[in-house]
Amino acid sequence: MKEQLLQKWHLHFGASSPEVIVRAPGRVNFIGEHTDYNEGWVLPGAMSRSVYILVSKNEKDGHRWVAGDLNEEYVYDAATDLPLWGKYVEGTIQLYAPQTGPLKILISGDLPVGAGVSSSSSLVCGLLYALQKITGGKETKDDLALFGSRVEREIIGLQGGIMDQFAIMLSRKNHVMMLDCRTREYKFISADLPGCKWVLINTKVKHKLIDSDYNNRADECLRAVGIIKRLYPKVETLRDVTMDMLSEIHLPELLRKRSLFIVEENDRVHKMVDALKKKDPKKAGSLLKASHAGLRDQYEVSCAELDHLAAVANKYKGAYGARMMGGGFGGCVLCLVKEEEMEEFLEECSVSYFEKFGFDPEVILFDLGNGVEYV
């Protein structure tokens, strides 16, 4: 991979060499969807599929940024009309290292864009790690994860949490991270379930969260908290809300559904940790099914393509469970399948999906890997 990356670098930048090469993995979230910006619990890990960022200073020629897989190159100045990936690059530099000076940047990799595997956060976190090396910064990976979250909130305008950035920065091979998004404490749990495999199926329905209802969901959660606080003043976010509280407070139906999902999803994170520790795929699968139902019916962030794949997967005899993963409105379904049934399972899902929508989904096989690292 390093040789291929260097070939792309030389193609665009000539004989010079990058000062740093960083691998930034994609994020897979086993359960705990939309709970991070409600200061709840999440259970993500880092995928083996990744974004690679190559960076060097470029004092003579100014900023030159290349998205190698898109064949897009920008000679940047303040008036440049940037695509979304360029805005993430610009925002990361502005927030972390505005005095760095012009840079040559090449971005490449095998991580799907718009599939719910956090390609944008991977780009930001990888670039932060590269910039830290170039500038001699001393921040911890925890600190850099918080910088990454700030880029998305302050520069891009996405009201997300910290899950993606912590998973991408800090994950451990073959493990998932149970992260408390309020205290920022985390621990690692083995995701290995003997005789089982995790797999993603990409609907190929692209989403850009800032163009979707994602921010609306965050606003709805805040509105619900505002009402709940009238009776329970100590409540700060939906993380603090219990089922008993919801039964005592009259919320508008829309806000009640949103709140109910977050309360139940936080509980499912703890139950999934227990299922993984006990090596119980049946319990893990039932939690996936319940999570998808909540995302579809209570939080309303699914779509026809996700629902179809999840329904086919959840009816298949050799699968324990499946759910949509990511912010929603497209992207992937995460499935837990008996290893010996995997080939037949994927064939059935693919055929059914093509018959329904007229195009094939993308199967994404992955291992759980480490967080960002130098190449």
Secondary structure, 3 states (H helix, E strand, C coil): CHHHHHHHHHHHHCCCCCCEEEEEEEEEECCCCCCHHHCCEECEEEEEEEEEEEEEECCCCCEEEEECCCCEEEEECCCCCCCHHHHHHHHHHHHHCCCCCCEEEEEEECCCCCCCCCHHHHHHHHHHHHHHHHHCCCCCHHHHHHHHHHHHHHHHCCCCCCHHHHHHHHCCCCEEEEEECCCCCEEEEECCCCCEEEEEEECCCCCCHHHCCHHHHHHHHHHHHHHHHHHCCCCCCHHHCCHHHHHHCCCCHHHHHHHHHHHHHHHHHHHHHHHHHCCCHHHHHHHHHHHHHHHHHCCCCCCHHHHHHHHHHHHCCCEEEEEEECCCCCCEEEEEEEHHHHHHHHHHHHHHHHHHHCCCCEEEECCEECCCEEC
